[in-house]
Amino acid sequence: MEVYLFKLRFRGPVHFGDTGIDLENVQETVSSDTLFSALMNTISIYYERNEAEELIEKFINNPPFIFTSLFVYHKGSYFLPKPMDDTFISEEVKRLKGKELKKLKWLEISDFLNWHSQSNLTDKDISNMQQKQSLYTDAFVREIRPRVVLDRITQQSSIYHCGYIYFKKNAGLYGLVAFSDKGFIEKFKNILYLLGQTGIGGERTYGCGTFKIESFEPVDSTFNMILHTNTDKYTILSLYHPAQDERQNLRNNLLSYDIIRKKGWITTGRKALTLKRKSVGFITEGSVSKGPLKGCLVDITPDNPPPDTLSHRVYRYGYAFTAPLPR
């Protein structure tokens, strides 16, 4: 597979909704299932209708490319989710740095590369990793704005609040995409460009989520080392929904993991429908397995939708993009 890194520079605020019902709750990253849905909607807007359906069929049978969730970069630093497996860390270090270890959520790539290669990880190493968190948190600011809505019948106003993320200069989001079919490299880049014009995330009618592609190029030597290490452990860099043939052995294959449930409303093209998709569970980024994982597209089409409301099946992306953990 050919692996590319793409960097996105946002033109204004973004609204990436966090789990829950409150609009104030936002996160700074974008999960892989959200990115896939945004790409498919972009295709349905700018391309022939059958293009999206044909690409969905390819993903069901044999995906031409897979990708990570979108993570934060700031200046020259790229951050990845901390692998959840810490069995190699000594009990003494855990006793001294237990709180710091729990607070560590993101690792700069050099620390990610060293996470499992240092069997004698010291409390000083943990402190150095913790200090780099300021570079992560300094990449963006959160803002909550008051908004007013009018009742359509009474015209009575009410106030609610909405959260936004602003990325600072030289900061934004990046992702990795691995192509099994080289013919899709330029097409993916073109779709990503069009998505940048439309925007990703919520509140797009207010100008949120638009971006420019800062760079799109093959991964450098550091990421190559991360992705091509000889190992017997893997960390997941996307949301993962196990394929049918993976489920029987899943409990034995996963070493450390967390689960998130995703639900919401269906958007098709430019239309937001008053239909809820089925909720679905995912293994989260940073989870660790004994071996490589595959995943699948999961069908979340609601049962018995009203006539003439939905003309296609609805899918959520659950393919695993894994990185070997150094021995």
C-alpha positions in Angstrom: 0.0 0.0 0.0 1.1 3.6 -0.7 0.5 5.7 2.4 0.0 9.5 2.2 -0.2 12.2 4.9 -2.6 15.1 4.3 -2.7 18.3 6.4 -5.8 20.5 6.6 -5.7 24.2 7.5 -9.1 25.5 8.6 -10.2 28.9 7.4 -12.4 29.6 10.4 -14.0 27.9 13.4 -15.1 24.3 13.4 -17.9 22.5 15.2 -17.1 18.8 15.7 -19.8 17.5 18.0 -18.8 15.4 21.0 -20.9 12.6 22.4 -24.1 13.9 23.9 -26.9 16.2 23.0 -25.5 19.6 24.0 -24.2 21.8 21.2 -21.6 23.2 23.6 -19.7 19.9 23.6 -17.1 19.9 20.9 -13.9 18.0 20.2 -10.8 19.0 18.3 -10.5 15.8 16.2 -12.6 14.1 13.6 -13.3 10.4 13.7 -12.8 8.2 10.6 -16.5 7.4 10.3 -17.4 11.1 10.2 -14.7 11.7 7.6 -16.0 8.9 5.4 -19.6 10.1 5.6 -18.4 13.6 4.7 -16.5 12.3 1.7 -19.5 10.3 0.5 -21.8 13.3 0.8 -19.3 15.4 -1.2 -19.3 12.8 -4.0 -23.2 12.8 -4.0 -23.2 16.6 -4.3 -20.5 17.2 -6.9 -20.4 13.9 -8.9 -23.0 11.7 -10.6 -25.3 9.9 -8.2 -24.0 6.4 -9.1 -20.4 7.4 -8.3 -21.1 7.3 -4.5 -23.0 4.0 -4.8 -20.2 2.4 -6.9 -17.6 3.5 -4.4 -19.7 2.1 -1.5 -19.8 -1.2 -3.3 -16.0 -1.2 -3.6 -15.7 -0.5 0.1 -18.1 -3.3 1.0 -16.1 -5.9 -1.1 -12.5 -4.6 -1.0 -11.8 -1.0 0.0 -9.5 0.8 -2.5 -8.1 2.9 0.4 -8.4 3.2 4.2 -7.6 6.1 6.4 -7.2 7.2 10.0 -9.2 9.6 12.0 -8.0 13.2 11.8 -5.6 14.2 14.5 -3.9 17.5 15.6 -0.7 18.9 14.2 1.0 22.0 15.5 4.0 23.5 13.8 6.3 20.5 13.1 4.7 18.2 15.6 2.2 15.5 14.9 0.1 13.8 17.6 -1.3 10.3 17.8 -3.5 8.7 20.4 -1.6 7.1 23.3 -1.8 3.3 23.0 -3.9 1.9 25.8 -1.6 -0.9 26.6 0.9 0.0 29.4 1.8 -3.5 30.6 5.5 -2.9 29.8 5.8 0.0 32.3 7.1 -0.9 35.7 5.0 -0.8 38.8 7.4 1.7 40.3 7.0 4.1 37.4 3.2 3.7 37.6 3.3 4.4 41.3 5.3 7.6 40.8 3.7 8.8 37.7 0.2 7.2 37.8 -1.7 10.5 37.6 0.5 11.8 34.7 0.0 8.5 32.8 -3.8 8.8 33.1 -3.7 12.4 31.9 -1.6 11.4 28.8 -4.0 11.1 25.9 -1.9 12.2 23.0 1.7 11.4 22.1 4.0 13.3 19.8 5.1 10.9 17.1 8.6 10.4 18.5 7.1 9.4 21.8 4.6 7.2 20.1 7.5 5.5 18.3 9.3 4.9 21.6 6.2 3.9 23.7 6.8 0.2 23.5 10.4 0.1 22.5 11.6 1.3 25.9 11.0 -1.6 28.3 12.7 0.6 31.0 10.5 3.6 30.5 11.4 6.0 33.4 9.5 8.6 35.3 11.6 11.2 33.5 10.3 9.9 30.1 6.7 10.3 31.3 7.4 13.8 32.5 8.9 14.7 29.1 5.8 13.3 27.4 3.6 15.3 29.7 5.4 18.5 29.0 4.7 18.1 25.3 1.0 18.2 26.0 1.2 22.0 26.2 2.1 22.0 22.5 -1.1 20.0 21.8 -3.4 22.2 23.9 -1.8 25.4 22.5 -2.8 24.4 19.0 -6.4 25.5 19.4 -8.9 27.4 21.6 -12.5 26.6 22.5 -15.2 29.2 22.4 -18.9 29.0 23.4 -21.2 31.5 21.7 -24.8 32.4 22.7 -27.3 31.9 19.9 -30.9 32.9 19.6 -33.7 30.9 18.0 -37.3 32.1 17.3 -40.4 29.9 17.7 -42.0 29.6 14.3 -45.5 30.0 15.7 -45.2 32.4 18.6 -42.0 34.2 17.4 -40.8 34.0 21.0 -37.1 34.0 21.3 -34.9 31.7 23.4 -31.2 31.4 23.9 -28.9 28.4 23.5 -25.2 28.0 23.4 -22.9 26.4 20.8 -19.3 25.4 21.1 -16.5 26.0 18.5 -12.9 25.2 18.0 -10.4 27.7 16.5 -7.1 26.3 15.3 -4.1 28.7 15.7 -1.6 29.6 13.1 0.5 26.6 11.9 -2.0 24.2 13.5 -4.8 22.1 12.1 -5.7 18.4 11.5 -4.0 15.7 9.6 -4.7 12.2 8.5 -3.1 9.2 6.9 -4.6 7.4 4.0 -3.3 4.0 2.6 -4.1 3.2 -1.1 -4.4 -0.4 -2.2 -5.5 1.0 -5.6 -3.2 3.8 -6.8 -5.8 4.9 -9.3 -7.7 6.5 -6.4 -4.9 8.8 -5.2 -5.8 11.8 -7.3 -9.6 11.1 -6.9 -9.3 11.1 -3.2 -7.3 14.3 -3.3 -10.0 15.9 -5.5 -12.8 14.8 -3.3 -10.9 16.1 -0.2 -10.5 19.5 -2.0 -14.2 19.7 -2.7 -15.0 18.8 0.9 -12.8 21.7 1.9 -15.1 24.1 0.0 -18.3 22.6 1.6 -16.9 22.1 5.1 -16.8 19.2 7.5 -18.7 18.9 10.8 -21.7 20.9 12.1 -22.8 24.5 11.8 -21.7 24.7 8.1 -24.4 27.1 7.3 -22.5 29.6 9.5 -19.3 29.0 7.6 -17.8 26.4 9.9 -15.5 23.5 8.8 -14.1 24.8 5.5 -10.4 24.2 4.9 -7.6 24.1 2.4 -5.3 21.2 1.9 -1.9 22.4 3.3 -0.1 19.3 1.9 -0.7 15.9 0.4 2.4 13.8 0.1 3.9 10.3 0.8 4.7 9.8 4.5 8.2 10.6 5.7 10.7 8.3 7.3 9.3 8.7 10.8 5.8 7.6 9.9 7.3 4.8 7.8 9.0 3.5 10.9 5.7 3.7 12.8 3.8 1.9 10.1 6.3 -0.8 9.2 7.7 -2.0 12.5 8.0 -5.8 13.1 5.7 -6.5 16.0 3.0 -8.7 17.5 0.9 -5.7 18.8 -1.1 -3.1 16.9 -2.7 0.1 17.9 -5.8 1.4 16.1 -5.7 4.9 14.6 -9.3 4.9 13.4 -12.7 3.8 14.7 -13.1 0.1 14.2 -16.2 -2.0 13.8 -15.3 -5.7 13.5 -16.3 -7.7 10.4 -18.6 -10.7 10.9 -15.7 -13.2 10.7 -13.7 -11.2 13.3 -16.2 -11.2 16.0 -15.9 -14.7 17.4 -12.2 -14.2 18.3 -12.4 -10.5 19.1 -12.3 -10.8 22.9 -9.1 -12.8 22.7 -7.5 -10.5 20.0 -8.0 -7.2 21.8 -5.6 -6.5 24.6 -6.7 -3.0 25.7 -9.7 -1.2 24.3 -12.5 1.2 24.8 -16.0 1.4 23.1 -18.0 4.3 21.9 -21.6 4.3 20.5 -22.4 6.6 17.7 -25.9 7.8 16.6 -27.5 10.8 15.0 -29.5 12.0 12.0 -29.1 11.1 8.4 -27.7 13.6 5.9 -27.8 12.8 2.2 -26.2 15.2 -0.2 -27.2 18.7 0.9 -30.4 17.4 2.7 -30.6 16.8 6.4 -33.4 14.3 6.9 -35.6 13.9 9.9 -34.6 10.3 10.2 -32.3 8.8 12.8 -29.7 6.3 11.8 -29.3 3.1 13.8 -26.8 3.5 16.7 -23.6 1.5 16.3 -20.6 0.6 18.5 -16.9 1.2 17.6 -13.6 0.2 19.2 -11.9 3.6 19.7 -8.6 5.0 18.6 -5.7 4.0 20.8 -7.1 0.5 21.4 -4.5 -2.3 21.1 -4.8 -5.8 19.6 -2.6 -8.8 19.3 -2.7 -8.9 15.5 -3.9 -6.9 12.5 -7.6 -6.1 12.2 -9.8 -5.5 9.2 -13.2 -4.1 10.0 -16.1 -3.3 7.7 -18.8 -0.9 6.5 -21.7 -1.3 8.8 -25.3 -0.9 7.6 -27.2 1.6 9.8 -30.2 2.1 7.6 -33.3 2.6 9.8 -35.9 -0.1 9.7 -39.0 0.8 7.6 -38.3 4.4 6.8 -41.3 6.4 5.6 -41.9 6.1 1.8 -40.0 8.5 -0.5 -37.7 9.7 2.4 -34.6 7.6 1.8 -33.5 6.3 -1.6 -30.4 4.4 -0.6 -28.8 2.3 2.2 -26.9 4.2 4.9 -23.4 3.0 6.0 -20.9 3.9 8.6 -17.2 3.4 8.1 -15.5 0.9 10.5 -12.3 -0.2 8.8 -9.3 -0.4 11.0 -6.2 1.6 10.2 -3.5 0.0 12.5 0.0 0.9 13.4 2.4 -1.7 14.7 3.7 -1.0 18.2 7.5 -1.4 18.4 8.8 -4.4 20.4 
